């Protein structure tokens, strides 16, 4: 018994947990070698797995331990745990009862790419998730939340584009409804700041990136003498923008590769879109590149309040109330599951100003707005 405890202690000390105290665990069928799933473990769940020989993981969404199969009966008996050469990834060889995947398949990797646009099912359905977990709506909601978390990590440009194409028909209505109309005030504040900066420029050129349906671009176009160009990656959003504001030039494209010559614009603006960039640093480099010397970037983003009480109330609304309201009007609940995750994990205040400075801007200021629920960044070249 003593020797076994010593070996477990030595093994745990070998594991390199990340800054959140977690390590990824790949799970494999011990007889066939088939990869079943990937999950996360912390020190406690790994210790429990070593002790009980039953797979126990850490849920990042629920922030709690979960014994695999506890609610479904699809348990995993652990035969062997291996650690890779760097000590930062585990491999569990298990006997799987039923299916490993919560949607009913033997493996979570039940889809295979046929080409760059389509997939096919390549695994066996082991159980009906509706019978095991409950109502179909609950399963769909769970899947939506997990997909939203995944997109927040990858920031896949193609997936972001599809998401905005899907929400385009209700985008404006829900923006105004969910922000109680305050989003118009935030755009006005950014435009007011730009107007003051450009007061000695009789014909400023302004680029609005991630323009969506063009509301910030339209606001900027009211600055005297301004010529505004707006860019977005979503064709459906741009179609609406062109109908709303025919006097503005709208271009399809993305921030990390702006189709403009260097030093072309006096101001680059972005309203509520920078956190969706696939490569944030590259996007900020492009903002800097296309600005004229002495030019300015004005960026609006949602903000998580720093006050403890306000933060708690805000997150309750953002994570619990907002997606349900959005679900009443939009076919895409996924987009509004993604929204709070994208805001919560985006660097804010000093963390984002450091990114702007790292990518070329010489001075950066930020201005929290409306009880720190939104924030305006001003970066100068």
HELIX and SHEET records of a PDB file:
HELIX    1   1 UNK A    2  UNK A   14  1                                  13    
HELIX    2   2 UNK A   43  UNK A   52  1                                  10    
HELIX    3   3 UNK A  129  UNK A  133  1                                   5    
HELIX    4   4 UNK A  136  UNK A  154  1                                  19    
HELIX    5   5 UNK A  157  UNK A  178  1                                  22    
HELIX    6   6 UNK A  182  UNK A  197  1                                  16    
HELIX    7   7 UNK A  215  UNK A  220  1                                   6    
HELIX    8   8 UNK A  235  UNK A  244  1                                  10    
HELIX    9   9 UNK A  255  UNK A  257  5                                   3    
HELIX   10  10 UNK A  274  UNK A  276  5                                   3    
HELIX   11  11 UNK A  280  UNK A  290  1                                  11    
HELIX   12  12 UNK A  308  UNK A  316  1                                   9    
HELIX   13  13 UNK A  317  UNK A  321  3                                   5    
HELIX   14  14 UNK A  322  UNK A  329  1                                   8    
HELIX   15  15 UNK A  333  UNK A  344  1                                  12    
HELIX   16  16 UNK A  350  UNK A  358  1                                   9    
SHEET    1   A 4 UNK A  35  UNK A  42  0                                        
SHEET    2   A 4 UNK A  22  UNK A  29 -1                                        
SHEET    3   A 4 UNK A  89  UNK A  96  1                                        
SHEET    4   A 4 UNK A  76  UNK A  83 -1                                        
SHEET    1   B 2 UNK A  56  UNK A  59  0                                        
SHEET    2   B 2 UNK A  64  UNK A  67 -1                                        
SHEET    1   C 2 UNK A 111  UNK A 113  0                                        
SHEET    2   C 2 UNK A 119  UNK A 121 -1                                        
SHEET    1   D 7 UNK A 249  UNK A 252  0                                        
SHEET    2   D 7 UNK A 227  UNK A 232  1                                        
SHEET    3   D 7 UNK A 205  UNK A 209  1                                        
SHEET    4   D 7 UNK A 265  UNK A 271  1                                        
SHEET    5   D 7 UNK A 291  UNK A 302  1                                        
SHEET    6   D 7 UNK A 374  UNK A 380 -1                                        
SHEET    7   D 7 UNK A 363  UNK A 369 -1                                        
END                                                                             
